[in-house]
């Protein structure tokens, strides 16, 4: 009986130590803006498809369950949304997530004029990403800035 308890105790200790080491090894996914594509234009506004890249720096697959996003153009809020469809990012890989975004011309304002005049604008995309791992679910913020140019590509 003592041997059985010692073996079970050692097994629990190893499992707990392994889980702690695994938890300490979790690296946050890296979310970056890839591009925006106009998918429709109307009298009062239009729609975009925002494409984000999600990179998984971990040694295990991430099962995404949601990603929220807010797009700022020249520091003005352009639009936001919540993507609640499941997605996966394999270990060490990058997955593209395509997100819908509706906008009004009045909301575009100065940023739209600057884009038409200079061909580029500063942007920021921020939000939260929720992913499942072998050790549980994590929700982490992301925030990325850059310059969007109609002249590239």
N, C-alpha and C positions, 0 to 999 in steps of 0.2 A: 504494500500500500504506500509506503514511504517513497519507493522508487517511482511509482505512478505519479504521486504528487510532485516529486522533483522534476520528472519529465514534463508534466503539464505546466508547472511553474516556469520551467526553462522555455517551453514553447510560447507561453504568453509573453514572457520577457522579450524573446526574439521578435515576436509579432509586433509588440508595442514599440520596440526600438526601430524595427523596419518601417512602421507607419510614420514614426516621428521623422526619420531620415527622409522618407518619401515626401512628407508634407513640407519639410524644409527645402526640398529640391524643386518645388513647384515654381515655374517661371511664368510670369504673366504673359498672355498673348499680346502681340504687337499689332495694333490696328492703324492702318494708314489709308489716306484718301488716294485712290488710283485715278478716277476720272468722273466727270459728270456728263451725261448725254441728254440733250433735249429730246423728249419723246412725244411731246404734243404742245401746240400753241393754240390759244383761243383769244376771245375778245378781251377778257379781263386778266388772263394769266396763262400759265402753262404747267407742264409737268416735266420732271427730270428723272432720270435713273442715275442714282449716285452709286458708284462702285467703290467698295472698300476692300482692301486686302487684309486678311487676318493671318498672321504668321504664328505658328506654334513652335516655340523654342524647346519644348519638353520632349522627353523620350517616350511619351505615350500619347494616344489619340485624345483630342478634346471633342466633346459632344456639346455643341452650342445650342442653347435654347432661346436666347433672345439677345438683341442688340438695340439699344436706343441711340439716337443720333440727333444732333443739332448742328446745322450748317450756318456759319457766319461768313459773310462776305464783306471785306473791309470793315470789320468789327460790328457790323449790323446783322441781326438775326435774319437769316434768309428763309429758314424753314426747319422743321423737325419731324421726327416720327419714331415709331417703334416697330421693329421687325420681330415677330414671334414665331417664325418658322424654324424648324430644326435644321442645323447644319453641322458638318463635321470638318475638323482640321486634323489631318494625319500628323504624326510626330515628325517634326523638322520640316513641315511643308507649309505652303501658303494657299489659302482658299479665297476665292472671290465671292463677296456677298453683294448682291444687287438690291438696292433699296429705292422705293418710290418716294418722290418728293414733289409736292405741289407748291406753286408759288403764284403770287399776284404781281402784276406789273408795278403797282404802287409800292409793293414791298421791295422790289428790285431797285428802284430809284437811282440814287447816285452811283451805286455799284455797277448797275447796268450801263449807265452813261460812260463810266470810266472804262469798262470792258470794251465798249464800242470805240472809244477814243484811243486807248492805248493798247488794247488787245490782251490785257492781263489785269488780274485783281488778286489781292491777298485773300486767303481763306483760312478758316479754322473749322475743324470738325471735332466734336467732343460728344461723349456719352458714356454709357456703361455696356459692358459685354458680360453675359452670364454663360459659363461653360461648366460641363460636368466632367469629372476626372475619376479615376479609380478610387480616389480618397474622398470624394464629395464634390459638391457644387460650389463654385466661386463666382462672385460678381465683382468686377474690377472696372474702374474708370479708365478712359483713354482720352487723349487730347493731342491733336496734331495740327500744326500750322504749315502753310506753304503758299505757293503762288500758282494760280490757275491761269493758263495762257491759251487763247484760241489759236495762237500762231504755231504751237507745237503740234506734232503728229500730222 
